[in-house]
Amino acid sequence: MSGAPTAGAALMLCAATAVLLSAQGGPVQSKSPRFASWDEMNVLAHGLLQLGQGLREHAERTRSQLSALERRLSACGSACQGTEGSTDLPLAPESR
């Protein structure tokens, strides 16, 4: 998804929305509660949706990176087990 917002951008949008809503409301009065308008709720809902999508993409990316790391560690472990009986240390390619 090109141009998709990141979790950080969505979080900034939510924070900016919260600041905007609190600045518009002025001091909170205990006698009459102030309710958010439909537009304010839509902006907030859109920001939360973007945040959720960004977090899901981050989790999927992290999961794929962990899977790749597990495959590399497994290959390394099997290579180490294959040379377990040998007493010779493998040489680095540049030192041969």
Legacy VTK file of the C-alpha trace (Angstrom):
# vtk DataFile Version 3.0
C-alpha trace
ASCII
DATASET POLYDATA
POINTS 96 float
0.000 0.000 0.000
1.984 3.007 -1.230
1.525 6.268 0.619
0.018 4.446 3.587
0.382 6.295 6.876
2.792 4.931 9.391
1.862 4.276 12.999
3.864 7.355 14.015
1.977 9.586 11.584
-1.357 8.256 12.784
-0.328 8.795 16.396
0.647 12.384 15.596
-2.742 12.878 13.924
-4.523 11.585 17.017
-2.453 13.784 19.308
-3.080 16.843 17.136
-6.795 16.067 17.093
-6.873 15.783 20.875
-5.073 19.117 21.238
-7.426 20.730 18.734
-10.498 19.401 20.502
-9.287 20.522 23.916
-8.345 23.973 22.594
-11.760 24.441 21.020
-13.547 23.411 24.175
-11.805 25.945 26.379
-11.944 25.396 30.121
-14.093 22.451 31.115
-17.244 23.498 32.934
-18.635 21.037 35.418
-22.237 22.270 35.023
-22.767 21.626 31.313
-20.722 18.947 29.550
-19.440 19.720 26.058
-20.188 17.070 23.463
-18.047 16.524 20.374
-19.544 17.396 17.008
-20.061 14.827 14.267
-17.079 16.209 12.318
-14.816 16.017 15.360
-15.835 12.404 15.932
-15.165 11.566 12.270
-11.681 13.100 12.443
-10.926 11.175 15.612
-12.318 7.926 14.206
-10.262 8.339 11.029
-7.113 8.928 13.079
-7.782 5.836 15.181
-8.387 3.781 12.036
-5.068 4.935 10.573
-3.333 4.169 13.858
-4.783 0.651 13.896
-3.766 0.012 10.298
-0.264 1.298 10.953
0.091 -0.919 14.014
-1.161 -3.954 12.072
1.347 -3.296 9.264
4.132 -2.873 11.811
3.190 -6.166 13.506
3.124 -8.004 10.149
6.496 -6.545 9.155
7.991 -7.498 12.532
6.541 -11.014 12.269
8.107 -11.511 8.820
11.471 -10.214 10.061
11.334 -12.631 13.008
10.512 -15.515 10.668
13.502 -14.657 8.476
15.730 -14.467 11.553
14.478 -17.854 12.790
15.254 -19.409 9.376
18.769 -17.954 9.425
19.386 -19.176 12.987
18.102 -22.632 12.090
20.431 -22.784 9.075
23.328 -21.641 11.248
22.487 -24.223 13.899
22.303 -27.051 11.380
25.627 -25.946 9.871
27.200 -25.943 13.326
25.841 -29.416 14.077
27.224 -30.685 10.758
30.770 -29.612 11.702
30.502 -30.836 15.297
32.847 -33.819 14.771
35.470 -31.754 12.949
38.259 -30.106 14.913
39.242 -27.786 12.065
37.920 -24.275 12.338
36.379 -22.999 9.130
38.386 -20.186 7.577
36.834 -16.970 6.450
36.656 -16.709 2.608
39.110 -13.786 2.481
41.786 -15.641 4.505
41.924 -18.738 2.215
LINES 1 97
96 0 1 2 3 4 5 6 7 8 9 10 11 12 13 14 15 16 17 18 19 20 21 22 23 24 25 26 27 28 29 30 31 32 33 34 35 36 37 38 39 40 41 42 43 44 45 46 47 48 49 50 51 52 53 54 55 56 57 58 59 60 61 62 63 64 65 66 67 68 69 70 71 72 73 74 75 76 77 78 79 80 81 82 83 84 85 86 87 88 89 90 91 92 93 94 95
